[in-house]
Amino acid sequence: MTDKNIESENQEAQKAPVEPTETPVKDKVIKVKESEYAKAVEEAAKYKDQYIRLYAEFENARKRMDREKQEFVKFANEGLIVEFLGILDNLERSGEAAKAHHQDYTAFLKGIEMVMAHVHEMMKSNGVTPIDTQGKMFDPHCHEVLMQEETDKLDDGMIMEEFQKGYRLGEKVVRTAKVKVAKKKQ
């Protein structure tokens, strides 16, 4: 095709009338019987009323759950506190015995050991366990390095000494163990 042929075809295409494939509808009116309209309005009012009631019930349930959650959090540790009160009583008795200058240090030490055993048992029953450090490699998730010491006796990163015990509550570390870590001599 030559340029003249293409040009004449374009002119003919512009002159031809274009028929729309779809005619847009504006302000379409649907005719409905008056009784059907009244029924539809009544049904819509019924659904609106149901919605308002369900929404109110939902809001009341949400507020009730919030109050219950606050109460639960407020008193969640009540059992633990009651257990600690027994331990506190034992510690107070030990303090009074020490103030009275009893010379029976063996009995005093035995009393302290019994209090400690009670604390350990209470912690264990509540899912609190000590973090093991003896013969372990340093783990930054459950150990905190306070010191490093150069040595040939242990591998680099081995825990040499524990300064303070660490504890877990279930799988969560609640206090890291404070440790001294071995470092290879250069």
Secondary structure, 3 states (H helix, E strand, C coil): CCHHHHHHHHHHHHHCCCCCCCCCCCCCCCCCCHHHHHHHHHHHHHHHHHHHHHHHHHHHHHHHHHHHHHHHHHHCCHHHHHHHHHHHHHHHHHHHHHHCCCCCHHHHHHHHHHHHHHHHHHHHHCCEEECCCCCCECCCCCEEEEEEEEECCCCCCEEEEEEECCEEECCEEEECEEEEEEEECC
